[in-house]
Amino acid sequence: MSSETNFGRAISAIRTSENDIDALANASSVTVVDVEGEVQGKNAVALDNAVVDNEEDIAALQAAIEADAELSAALDAQNVDVSSVVALETNADGSVTVFSR
């Protein structure tokens, strides 16, 4: 998938508050996408704006992940700090994509 596609998916997930912790807990697999590495120019501003506009939802998602030792461990295993998670997306196959920065 292109970085532009991943970036668009991340912004959409942040803005639509698709931060369903239950889906993450029941996921068949977890894929992490680092959107920070994919932003350039105006995309950086768009990402910052989306995060600022949805700070409360993001904080709730991060807190829920931290409260679940298994999920925290799964992200740690992929070298992802929970504080960098900004959104998640539930996929049709039962997997979850976690967007971090």
C-alpha positions in Angstrom: 0.0 0.0 0.0 1.3 3.4 -0.8 2.3 5.9 1.9 -0.4 8.3 0.7 -3.0 5.5 1.1 -1.8 4.8 4.6 -1.8 8.5 5.4 -5.4 8.9 4.1 -6.5 5.9 6.1 -4.9 7.3 9.3 -6.5 10.7 8.9 -9.9 9.1 8.3 -9.5 6.8 11.3 -8.5 9.7 13.6 -11.4 11.9 12.4 -14.1 9.3 12.5 -13.2 8.2 16.0 -12.9 4.6 14.9 -11.0 4.0 18.1 -12.8 0.8 19.1 -10.8 -0.8 21.8 -13.0 -3.9 21.8 -12.0 -4.5 18.2 -8.4 -4.2 19.1 -8.7 -6.6 22.0 -10.4 -9.2 19.8 -8.2 -8.7 16.7 -6.9 -11.7 14.8 -3.8 -9.7 14.2 -2.4 -6.2 14.7 -0.5 -4.3 12.0 1.2 -1.0 12.9 1.5 1.8 10.4 3.9 4.7 11.3 2.2 7.7 9.7 4.8 10.1 11.1 7.3 8.6 8.6 4.9 9.2 5.7 4.0 12.8 6.2 5.6 15.7 4.3 4.6 19.3 3.8 0.9 19.9 4.1 0.3 16.4 5.2 2.2 17.1 8.5 -0.2 20.0 9.2 -3.2 17.8 8.4 -2.0 15.1 10.8 -1.3 17.6 13.5 -4.7 19.2 13.1 -6.5 15.8 13.2 -4.6 14.8 16.3 -5.4 18.2 18.1 -9.0 18.0 17.1 -9.4 14.5 18.5 -7.1 14.6 21.6 -9.7 13.3 24.0 -10.5 10.2 21.8 -6.9 9.5 21.3 -6.1 9.8 25.0 -9.0 7.4 25.8 -7.7 4.9 23.2 -4.2 5.1 24.6 -5.5 4.6 28.2 -7.5 1.6 27.2 -4.5 0.0 25.5 -2.3 0.7 28.5 -4.9 -1.0 30.7 -4.7 -4.2 28.7 -1.4 -5.9 29.4 -1.7 -8.2 26.3 -2.3 -5.3 23.9 0.5 -3.3 25.4 2.9 -6.2 25.1 1.9 -6.8 21.5 2.7 -3.2 20.7 5.9 -3.3 22.7 7.0 -6.3 20.7 6.7 -4.1 17.6 8.6 -1.3 19.3 5.5 0.9 19.5 5.1 3.2 22.4 1.4 3.4 23.4 1.7 7.2 23.6 2.4 7.3 19.9 -0.9 5.6 18.9 -3.3 8.0 17.3 -6.0 5.8 15.8 -7.0 2.3 14.8 -8.9 0.8 12.0 -10.9 -2.4 12.1 -10.5 -4.5 9.0 -13.1 -6.8 7.4 -10.9 -9.9 8.1 -10.9 -9.3 11.9 -7.5 -7.7 11.9 -6.7 -4.2 13.2 -4.4 -1.6 11.8 -2.9 0.7 14.5 -1.7 4.1 13.4 1.2 5.6 15.3 3.4 8.6 15.0 
